[in-house]
């Protein structure tokens, strides 16, 4: 599988292997950190463009994060398995289920809590932080839920700066796609000049150019072109297109 571009040379792809991520085991919480976070510090992995945090969290039944503050960050959770209960100082109280997204703009300050409401099943999610285009915004909260007719789409826009195609709105020039690619199929994404691509694999295995990726792996590129993502097995992933 190759990357097709308008230039003679394909853009460089940088792999971030799952095994190289930071790890934290708090008993009730098992986390893997793609970028530096909390006690995990790696100056070579502080983020990618406006993308600052990708934490893959597994939360034990009945456990979670107590009320804590955030500010000046766009924070979203993508639930993979189980359920996640959210409460915040804006008055929102929701339970998130698999393949749903909650997006909170912390702006000039907000507090929230996140718990696994199940007494028997663990919760598995990705928590992602993106730096907003400006500080001191009014805090806000929104969600994205897949529609029945589009839930099996191999590539669907879930977050954008303008809310097009029914996506949740973020205060940053960022397009985020959910990929659910059946084994043997390929999706493409065209990256414009001046933008960066980050692909985070949740389940399955794909080939991006000559780079194989499996669950937990990621790959990035800052070269424009048409990227082909070929699924070796049924795959779930998030694709970030960032200014």
Phi, psi and omega in degrees: 000136185237166170260127177263132179224170177273359179253168181291325184252133178291151180293153179288137175248130178251125181266139173243099186289144180304318184294341182270355180290162173287153181232145173219133178232105180256017183083285180284340181231126172243120187232148173236129188250116176291322179239165180308134183198135177053236183281352178268119180231125176218107184298342178277349183223075180259355182145182178218110186054234181277353180281117187251325185221133162227107177249128174262110188249140170237118187250128182295156179306135175074005183246171179169190182265120177292175183302128182210158185266157169217158171205153174050049176207142172266118187239125174225150178243134175244115185275128180263313181215150176085214182215155179220125180260126183246136171222141181217171184286355174273357179096007179277138174218113186220158169243127183261142180237169187308138178074009174261157182232138167243137183233121181241123173267108186289333175051227184280003173143131178206153171243150178203167175226154178221123182227152171274111185283348182283142176268354186231334186248139175287155174255138181234122184211163167253127172252129190230134177244135175232134180288132180286165181287343177209157181268163173074024179289160174288127180301147179207166183217139175209170179225158170233128176238135178293140174277146184307322184285346182241002186295335181261006177300135182292336180213122182218137179285124182247335179218138178206171180282341184241002176071018182292158178057028178076016181282158172288152186259134179238149180271059179195154177280082185216130172248129182235128183244141169265129178252133170224092191255120175295152179306134178089352181259163184230138169241157180236158175213128178266122178260123181282162178299137179087004181244167179234149180244135172231127179244120181245118182273130179261306176228154171093200183208138179224168170240125175244109190056232178265014186255112175280140180227137177237180184308130180093338178287160173219162175214147181228157175205149177235021176255134181291153177155180178262114183263133176252132180241110184254125183276122173280333174215171178307126191230140172237134185203165170242136179243127182249129175244109194236140172290000000 
